[in-house]
Amino acid sequence: MAARSAKRPDIKAIVLDPSDGGDLLGFAYRRALETATRSALPLSKEERKRAVLRLKAECPDLSHRAIAKLVGVSHDTVDRWTRTEDESEEQSRPSTAFETPAQAARRFANDLGRLYESRGILDMLIPKRMGQALAIALADQLGSGARARAETFAQWTAIAVQVLAAEDR
């Protein structure tokens, strides 16, 4: 279709055969990663990290060296990113011990930071999209109390904005 649109009778193409008979979307994703590591516009650090974490979750049989080769990072980086993600998941689990407000706030801020870093380009351009996704996630997680909790979170963040503004941060 691209050739027709450009009114070209022929174009060079590479035809790939996903011979393993597996997941076609996964095959396309891995191929995109392979070509991105050699392109003029390489993946950003955050995109590479998301790719590492996605591959680790979706393809647990892949070694850290194989993931590193696909994404274009060192296997040590894969080790560090996956270890950091595993540790942060453990920290985000509710503990049975008493948590101070400062500790809870730090955990909440870390979660918000991860949410902010994981947003995509569309979410940067259309902030309402992330808000809608957050509303769905809160409703799934909290059920009928989602709106009340969201209002509480909004109050907390509004106060945080006021304090940060007063401190000129």
C-alpha positions as CSV (number, residue, x, y, z in Angstrom):
1,M,0.0,0.0,0.0
2,A,2.9,2.3,0.7
3,A,4.3,1.7,-2.8
4,R,0.9,2.4,-4.4
5,S,0.5,5.6,-2.3
6,A,3.9,6.8,-3.4
7,K,3.1,5.7,-7.0
8,R,6.1,3.4,-7.1
9,P,5.9,0.2,-9.1
10,D,8.3,-1.6,-6.8
11,I,10.1,-1.2,-3.5
12,K,12.7,-3.3,-1.6
13,A,11.3,-5.3,1.2
14,I,12.5,-7.9,3.7
15,V,10.0,-10.7,4.3
16,L,10.5,-12.5,7.6
17,D,9.1,-15.9,8.4
18,P,8.2,-16.4,12.1
19,S,9.1,-20.1,11.8
20,D,8.6,-20.9,15.4
21,G,4.9,-20.8,14.9
22,G,4.5,-18.8,18.1
23,D,3.0,-15.4,18.9
24,L,3.1,-13.2,15.9
25,L,2.8,-9.9,17.9
26,G,5.7,-11.1,20.1
27,F,7.7,-11.9,17.0
28,A,7.0,-8.4,15.5
29,Y,7.9,-6.8,18.8
30,R,11.3,-8.6,19.1
31,R,12.0,-7.7,15.4
32,A,11.2,-4.1,16.1
33,L,13.7,-4.1,19.1
34,E,16.4,-5.7,16.9
35,T,16.1,-3.0,14.3
36,A,15.7,-0.2,16.8
37,T,19.1,-1.0,18.2
38,R,20.7,-0.3,14.8
39,S,18.5,2.6,13.8
40,A,19.4,6.3,13.4
41,L,16.8,7.1,16.2
42,P,17.6,4.5,19.0
43,L,15.3,3.8,21.9
44,S,15.5,6.1,24.9
45,K,16.7,4.7,28.2
46,E,13.2,4.5,29.5
47,E,12.0,2.7,26.3
48,R,14.9,0.2,26.7
49,K,14.0,-0.4,30.3
50,R,10.3,-1.0,29.5
51,A,11.4,-3.4,26.8
52,V,13.6,-5.3,29.2
53,L,10.9,-5.6,31.8
54,R,8.3,-6.6,29.2
55,L,10.5,-9.3,27.7
56,K,11.4,-10.6,31.2
57,A,7.7,-10.9,32.0
58,E,6.5,-12.2,28.6
59,C,9.5,-14.5,27.8
60,P,10.8,-15.9,31.1
61,D,12.8,-18.5,29.2
62,L,15.0,-15.8,27.6
63,S,18.3,-15.3,29.3
64,H,19.5,-11.9,30.5
65,R,22.1,-12.0,27.7
66,A,19.5,-12.7,25.0
67,I,17.3,-9.9,26.3
68,A,20.3,-7.6,26.4
69,K,21.2,-8.4,22.8
70,L,17.6,-7.7,21.6
71,V,17.3,-4.4,23.5
72,G,20.8,-3.1,23.0
73,V,22.0,-3.0,26.6
74,S,24.5,-5.0,28.6
75,H,23.4,-8.1,30.5
76,D,24.5,-6.3,33.7
77,T,22.0,-3.6,32.9
78,V,19.3,-6.2,32.4
79,D,20.3,-7.7,35.8
80,R,20.1,-4.3,37.5
81,W,16.8,-3.3,36.0
82,T,15.1,-6.6,36.7
83,R,16.5,-6.7,40.2
84,T,15.4,-3.1,40.9
85,E,11.9,-3.9,39.6
86,D,11.7,-7.1,41.7
87,E,12.8,-5.1,44.8
88,S,10.3,-2.2,44.1
89,E,7.5,-4.8,43.8
90,E,8.4,-6.2,47.2
91,Q,8.4,-2.7,48.7
92,S,5.1,-1.8,47.1
93,R,3.3,-4.8,48.8
94,P,1.5,-3.8,51.9
95,S,3.4,-4.8,55.0
96,T,1.8,-6.2,58.2
97,A,4.0,-3.9,60.3
98,F,2.9,-0.4,61.2
99,E,3.9,2.2,58.5
100,T,4.4,5.8,59.4
101,P,2.7,8.5,57.3
102,A,6.2,9.5,56.0
103,Q,6.9,5.9,54.9
104,A,3.5,5.6,53.3
105,A,4.0,9.0,51.5
106,R,7.4,7.9,50.2
107,R,5.9,4.7,48.9
108,F,3.0,6.7,47.3
109,A,5.5,9.2,45.7
110,N,7.6,6.3,44.4
111,D,4.5,4.7,42.8
112,L,3.5,8.0,41.3
113,G,7.1,8.4,39.9
114,R,6.9,5.0,38.3
115,L,3.5,5.8,36.8
116,Y,4.9,9.1,35.4
117,E,7.9,7.4,33.9
118,S,5.9,4.7,32.3
119,R,3.5,6.9,30.4
120,G,3.6,6.9,26.7
121,I,3.9,9.6,24.1
122,L,0.1,9.8,23.7
123,D,-0.2,10.4,27.5
124,M,2.2,13.3,27.2
125,L,0.2,14.8,24.4
126,I,-3.3,13.9,25.8
127,P,-3.1,14.0,29.7
128,K,-6.8,13.2,29.9
129,R,-6.0,9.7,28.5
130,M,-3.8,8.9,31.6
131,G,-6.5,10.2,33.9
132,Q,-9.1,8.0,32.3
133,A,-6.8,5.0,32.6
134,L,-6.2,5.8,36.2
135,A,-9.9,6.1,36.9
136,I,-10.4,2.6,35.4
137,A,-7.5,1.2,37.4
138,L,-8.8,2.7,40.7
139,A,-12.3,1.4,40.0
140,D,-10.9,-2.1,39.3
141,Q,-8.7,-2.0,42.4
142,L,-11.0,-0.3,44.9
143,G,-14.5,-1.0,43.6
144,S,-17.3,1.2,44.9
145,G,-14.9,3.2,47.1
146,A,-12.8,4.3,44.2
147,R,-14.3,7.8,43.9
148,A,-13.8,8.6,47.6
149,R,-10.3,7.3,47.5
150,A,-9.5,9.3,44.4
151,E,-10.8,12.5,46.1
152,T,-8.6,11.8,49.1
153,F,-5.6,11.3,46.8
154,A,-6.5,14.6,45.0
155,Q,-6.6,16.4,48.4
156,W,-3.2,15.0,49.3
157,T,-1.6,16.0,46.0
158,A,-3.3,19.5,46.1
159,I,-1.7,20.1,49.5
160,A,1.6,18.8,48.3
161,V,1.5,21.2,45.4
162,Q,0.8,24.1,47.8
163,V,3.7,23.1,50.1
164,L,6.0,22.8,47.1
165,A,4.9,26.1,45.7
166,A,5.5,27.8,49.1
167,E,9.0,26.3,49.2
168,D,9.5,27.3,45.5
169,R,10.5,23.7,44.4
